[in-house]
Amino acid sequence: MKTLLVGEYRDGKLLNATYELVAFAQKLGADSAMFLVGSDSALPKYAGTLYLADAAKYNDFNPAVHKQLLLDVIAKEQPELIVFSHSSYGWDLAPRVAMALNAAQISEVVDVVDNTFVVPSCNSKLRRDVQSKTAQTVVTLQGGAFGLSGEPSGTANVVKVDTDKAAQVEFGGYEAVEKGGVDLTKAEIIVSAGRGIGKPENLAMIASLAEALGGEYGASRPVVDAEWAEHNRQVGTTGQTVSPKLYVACGISGAIQHLAGMKKSEFIIAINTDKDAPIGEVADVLVVADLKELVPALTAKLQSL
Ligand SMILES: Cc1cc2nc3c(=O)[nH]c(=O)nc-3n(C[C@H](O)[C@H](O)[C@H](O)COP(=O)(O)OP(=O)(O)OC[C@H]3O[C@@H](n4cnc5c(N)ncnc54)[C@H](O)[C@@H]3O)c2cc1C
C-alpha cells in the first residue's frame, strides 16, 4: 500500500501532528511519501520523499492553491491513501481533495485493523468500522490516536513543488485565542472534572481537591460545553495539552480526545464508578468509587495533614 501523508506547518514551525501520520503509515506497514507546505528551515525528521511547497509563497493555508499543489503530487505518486490530521487544516482541505479525486473520505480515524478504519460515532460513545470502496481514499486521523514508538528520525529527500494556480482567498494569518485565567500547561498537579460530577455545583469539590493538593482544576469538554467551567480549563484535543506530575481524572470516561491532552502526565489517578472505563487503560491507579464520596473525603484528609 502507498500512502501520501499531508504534513502541517504553522507560523514557521512544523506541527508535531505530522509525526502521527508517519506512525499511522508505520502501523499499516505502508510505503509513504509526504507533502508539506512549509519551509526548508523546519523540515520533518522523515526518511522518505518530501514534496515541499514554500509557505512563504503559498501561505500557511490557502485552500485552492494547497489543493492544486497536492493534486499535482497525488497525480505523480498515485497513493491509495491520502492522509491528513483531523485538524482545521485537514477538515478544510481533505474534502476538497476527496471531491476532486471522486474518492471516499473517512474522517476522524482512531484505529485501523485489516484495512478497516475505526471511527468514533455518537459523540464517541460508539465506534463504527468503515471500509472504503474507492481505489483512492482520503482519511483524517484523530489527534493522539497514533503515536510513534520512538523519536522521529531520518532525513527527507526534498522535492520542491510549485503551481500557477491563482488564490481565490487571501490568507490573513492566525490569531491566537485570547489567554485569560489559568494556564494549565504550567500546573504540576491537575484535578479534572468530567461529566461524572453530575451537576455544576459539584465542580467546587474538584476545585477544593485541586487546591488541597496545591494544583489547578481542569475539565473535560462536556463540562466546558455545559459552561460549568471556562474553556481555558479544558483538557484535550480542542483544549489544552498538559503533562503535569499528577493528573487526577474525576468522572472522566477516557475518550480519545481527552486522552490526547493528558496521557503524557507523569502519574495518572482516575476516579470512576465504572471499573471498565477506558481511562483505566492510561491510569496508573484506577479507584472504582463514587467521586461525590471519595473526593470530599480525600480533600478533608489532605486539609487535616
Ligand atoms: C472533534 C472533537 C473534539 C473533542 N475534544 C475534546 C477535548 O478537547 N476534551 C475532552 O474532554 N473531550 C473532547 N471531545 C469529547 C469526547 O469525545 C468525549 O465526549 C468527552 O471527553 C467525554 O467527557 P467525559 O469523560 O467527561 O464524559 P463521559 O464520557 O460521559 O464520562 C463520564 C464518566 O463519569 C463516570 N461517572 C459517572 N458518575 C460518576 C461518579 N459519581 N463518580 C465517579 N465516576 C462517575 C462514568 O462512569 C463515565 O466514565 C471531543 C469530541 C470531538 C468529536
The ligand as an SDF file (V2000), in Angstrom:
LIG
                    3D

 53 58  0  0  0  0  0  0  0  0999 V2000
  -13.7460   16.8490   17.4280 C   0  0  0  0  0  0  0  0  0  0  0  0
  -13.9040   16.5350   18.8960 C   0  0  0  0  0  0  0  0  0  0  0  0
  -13.0610   17.1530   19.7810 C   0  0  0  0  0  0  0  0  0  0  0  0
  -13.1720   16.8550   21.1530 C   0  0  0  0  0  0  0  0  0  0  0  0
  -12.3280   17.4750   22.0320 N   0  0  0  0  0  0  0  0  0  0  0  0
  -12.3820   17.1340   23.3330 C   0  0  0  0  0  0  0  0  0  0  0  0
  -11.4760   17.7050   24.2860 C   0  0  0  0  0  0  0  0  0  0  0  0
  -10.6400   18.5510   23.9600 O   0  0  0  0  0  0  0  0  0  0  0  0
  -11.5660   17.3090   25.5630 N   0  0  0  0  0  0  0  0  0  0  0  0
  -12.4850   16.3810   26.0130 C   0  0  0  0  0  0  0  0  0  0  0  0
  -12.5110   16.0640   27.2050 O   0  0  0  0  0  0  0  0  0  0  0  0
  -13.3590   15.8510   25.1400 N   0  0  0  0  0  0  0  0  0  0  0  0
  -13.3440   16.2100   23.8220 C   0  0  0  0  0  0  0  0  0  0  0  0
  -14.2690   15.6900   22.9710 N   0  0  0  0  0  0  0  0  0  0  0  0
  -15.3760   14.9100   23.5210 C   0  0  0  0  0  0  0  0  0  0  0  0
  -15.0160   13.4670   23.7990 C   0  0  0  0  0  0  0  0  0  0  0  0
  -15.2660   12.6900   22.6540 O   0  0  0  0  0  0  0  0  0  0  0  0
  -15.9020   12.9090   24.9420 C   0  0  0  0  0  0  0  0  0  0  0  0
  -17.2570   13.0690   24.6070 O   0  0  0  0  0  0  0  0  0  0  0  0
  -15.6250   13.5830   26.2800 C   0  0  0  0  0  0  0  0  0  0  0  0
  -14.2330   13.5830   26.5810 O   0  0  0  0  0  0  0  0  0  0  0  0
  -16.3610   12.8240   27.3810 C   0  0  0  0  0  0  0  0  0  0  0  0
  -16.2380   13.5560   28.5550 O   0  0  0  0  0  0  0  0  0  0  0  0
  -16.4020   12.8480   29.9640 P   0  0  0  0  0  0  0  0  0  0  0  0
  -15.4140   11.7450   30.0880 O   0  0  0  0  0  0  0  0  0  0  0  0
  -16.3800   13.9190   30.9910 O   0  0  0  0  0  0  0  0  0  0  0  0
  -17.9000   12.3010   29.9110 O   0  0  0  0  0  0  0  0  0  0  0  0
  -18.4600   10.8300   29.7190 P   0  0  0  0  0  0  0  0  0  0  0  0
  -17.8610   10.1580   28.5540 O   0  0  0  0  0  0  0  0  0  0  0  0
  -19.9380   10.9400   29.7900 O   0  0  0  0  0  0  0  0  0  0  0  0
  -17.9350   10.0430   31.0110 O   0  0  0  0  0  0  0  0  0  0  0  0
  -18.4010   10.2680   32.3040 C   0  0  0  0  0  0  0  0  0  0  0  0
  -17.6910    9.2570   33.2050 C   0  0  0  0  0  0  0  0  0  0  0  0
  -18.0280    9.5230   34.5540 O   0  0  0  0  0  0  0  0  0  0  0  0
  -18.2240    8.3020   35.2240 C   0  0  0  0  0  0  0  0  0  0  0  0
  -19.0760    8.5840   36.3750 N   0  0  0  0  0  0  0  0  0  0  0  0
  -20.3960    8.8690   36.3770 C   0  0  0  0  0  0  0  0  0  0  0  0
  -20.8110    9.1550   37.6270 N   0  0  0  0  0  0  0  0  0  0  0  0
  -19.7120    9.0430   38.4310 C   0  0  0  0  0  0  0  0  0  0  0  0
  -19.4980    9.2210   39.8290 C   0  0  0  0  0  0  0  0  0  0  0  0
  -20.4980    9.5940   40.6570 N   0  0  0  0  0  0  0  0  0  0  0  0
  -18.2590    9.0170   40.3240 N   0  0  0  0  0  0  0  0  0  0  0  0
  -17.2310    8.6450   39.5140 C   0  0  0  0  0  0  0  0  0  0  0  0
  -17.3910    8.4650   38.1750 N   0  0  0  0  0  0  0  0  0  0  0  0
  -18.6140    8.6770   37.6430 C   0  0  0  0  0  0  0  0  0  0  0  0
  -18.8380    7.3740   34.2010 C   0  0  0  0  0  0  0  0  0  0  0  0
  -18.6210    6.0180   34.5310 O   0  0  0  0  0  0  0  0  0  0  0  0
  -18.0980    7.8030   32.9370 C   0  0  0  0  0  0  0  0  0  0  0  0
  -16.9300    7.0170   32.7470 O   0  0  0  0  0  0  0  0  0  0  0  0
  -14.1660   15.9590   21.6080 C   0  0  0  0  0  0  0  0  0  0  0  0
  -15.0010   15.3330   20.6840 C   0  0  0  0  0  0  0  0  0  0  0  0
  -14.8780   15.6210   19.3530 C   0  0  0  0  0  0  0  0  0  0  0  0
  -15.7980   14.9260   18.3820 C   0  0  0  0  0  0  0  0  0  0  0  0
  1  2  1  0
  2  3  1  0
  2 52  2  0
  3  4  2  0
  4  5  1  0
  4 50  1  0
  5  6  2  0
  6  7  1  0
  6 13  1  0
  7  8  2  0
  7  9  1  0
  9 10  1  0
 10 11  2  0
 10 12  1  0
 12 13  2  0
 13 14  1  0
 14 15  1  0
 14 50  1  0
 15 16  1  0
 16 17  1  0
 16 18  1  0
 18 19  1  0
 18 20  1  0
 20 21  1  0
 20 22  1  0
 22 23  1  0
 23 24  1  0
 24 25  2  0
 24 26  1  0
 24 27  1  0
 27 28  1  0
 28 29  2  0
 28 30  1  0
 28 31  1  0
 31 32  1  0
 32 33  1  0
 33 34  1  0
 33 48  1  0
 34 35  1  0
 35 36  1  0
 35 46  1  0
 36 37  1  0
 36 45  1  0
 37 38  2  0
 38 39  1  0
 39 40  1  0
 39 45  2  0
 40 41  1  0
 40 42  2  0
 42 43  1  0
 43 44  2  0
 44 45  1  0
 46 47  1  0
 46 48  1  0
 48 49  1  0
 50 51  2  0
 51 52  1  0
 52 53  1  0
M  END
$$$$
